[in-house]
Amino acid sequence: MRELTYEARFDAAVCLGNSFGYLTPREAGAFLRSMYRALKPGGGFAIDTGCAAEDIMKHVGSRKWFLAGGVYMLSENKYDRAEGRLDIDYTFIWDGQVETRRATSYVMTTREIRELFEQAGFRVLSMGGEGFLTLIARR
């Protein structure tokens, strides 16, 4: 997604869920510049992400258990200050087996996200949301 080759091809685009948070700030900037080029002049872009610091930092250090289809899952969050990164260890337990996998999300403040959009050339129209940052921008 950082290397879209389209030029002024789309009227609008959306980025949902936590995919934006998987990108380092540098990669996020490359993605936004690439998306800006892919949109037609006046094209809109909406992003809905749960990786804004103001939302995600409420859950740092938390542990949560889930049960789905006979599989228990433990989610443990740890924040790496030096990297600005949230590491989430997911431990799955089923039929006597235990497996742990790590997911990583980079954390930026809403101001930093807005600035990345503006540096890519976007005009930010609105920002809001509760638990997830919703940002609407136009080329």
C-alpha positions in Angstrom: 0.0 0.0 0.0 3.0 2.3 0.3 3.8 1.9 -3.4 0.6 2.6 -5.3 1.3 3.3 -8.9 -2.0 5.0 -9.8 -2.1 8.6 -10.9 -5.3 10.5 -10.4 -7.4 7.4 -10.9 -9.8 7.2 -7.9 -12.6 9.6 -6.7 -12.3 8.4 -3.1 -10.6 5.9 -0.9 -11.0 4.5 2.7 -8.6 2.8 5.1 -10.3 1.0 7.9 -9.3 -1.0 11.0 -5.8 -1.1 12.3 -3.9 -1.4 9.0 -2.6 2.2 9.3 -1.0 1.4 12.6 1.1 -1.4 11.2 3.1 1.2 9.3 6.0 3.1 10.9 5.6 6.9 10.8 7.9 7.0 7.7 5.9 4.2 6.0 2.7 6.0 6.8 3.9 9.1 5.2 4.9 7.2 2.1 1.5 5.6 2.0 -0.3 8.9 2.3 1.8 10.5 -0.5 1.1 7.5 -2.7 -2.7 7.7 -1.9 -2.7 11.4 -2.6 -1.2 10.7 -6.1 -3.8 8.0 -6.7 -6.8 10.3 -6.0 -8.2 12.6 -8.6 -8.1 16.3 -7.8 -10.8 16.9 -5.2 -10.9 13.2 -4.3 -11.7 12.2 -0.7 -9.9 10.0 1.7 -11.3 8.6 5.0 -9.3 6.7 7.6 -10.7 5.0 10.7 -7.9 3.7 12.9 -7.7 2.5 16.5 -4.0 3.3 16.7 -4.1 7.0 17.7 -2.3 7.5 21.0 -5.2 9.2 22.7 -7.3 6.1 22.2 -4.8 3.3 22.4 -2.8 4.4 25.5 -5.9 3.8 27.7 -5.3 0.1 27.2 -1.6 -0.2 27.7 -0.7 -2.8 30.2 -4.1 -4.4 30.1 -4.8 -8.1 29.8 -8.0 -9.4 28.4 -9.4 -12.9 28.0 -11.8 -13.9 25.2 -13.5 -17.2 24.4 -14.7 -18.0 20.9 -15.5 -21.5 19.4 -13.7 -23.3 22.2 -10.5 -21.3 21.9 -9.4 -19.1 24.7 -7.4 -16.1 23.8 -5.4 -13.8 26.1 -4.4 -10.4 24.8 -1.5 -8.6 26.6 -0.5 -5.0 25.7 3.0 -3.6 26.2 4.2 -0.2 25.0 7.8 0.3 23.8 8.4 4.0 24.4 11.7 4.1 22.5 10.0 2.9 19.3 6.5 4.5 19.8 5.1 1.0 19.3 2.5 -1.1 21.0 3.3 -4.8 21.1 0.4 -7.1 21.7 1.0 -10.7 22.6 -2.0 -13.0 21.7 -1.9 -16.4 23.4 -4.3 -19.0 22.1 -5.3 -22.1 24.1 -7.3 -25.0 22.7 -7.3 -28.8 23.1 -4.3 -28.7 25.4 -2.3 -26.6 23.0 -0.9 -23.1 23.6 0.4 -20.8 20.9 1.5 -17.1 21.3 1.7 -14.6 18.4 2.8 -11.0 18.5 1.2 -8.1 16.6 2.8 -4.7 16.5 1.1 -1.3 16.0 2.9 2.0 15.8 1.3 4.7 17.9 1.0 8.4 16.8 -0.9 11.2 18.3 -3.9 12.6 16.3 -1.8 15.8 15.7 1.0 13.7 14.2 -1.4 11.8 12.0 -3.0 15.1 10.8 0.5 16.5 10.1 1.4 13.4 8.0 -1.8 14.0 6.0 -1.0 17.7 5.5 2.6 16.9 4.5 1.3 14.5 1.8 -0.8 17.4 0.4 -4.2 16.6 1.9 -6.6 19.2 3.3 -8.0 17.7 6.6 -11.7 18.4 6.8 -12.6 16.7 10.1 -11.2 14.6 12.9 -13.1 12.8 15.6 -14.4 9.5 16.9 -14.4 7.7 20.2 -12.1 4.7 20.6 -11.2 5.1 16.9 -9.9 8.1 15.1 -11.9 9.0 12.1 -10.2 11.5 9.8 -11.7 12.8 6.5 -9.5 14.6 4.0 -9.6 15.9 0.5 -7.0 16.1 -2.2 
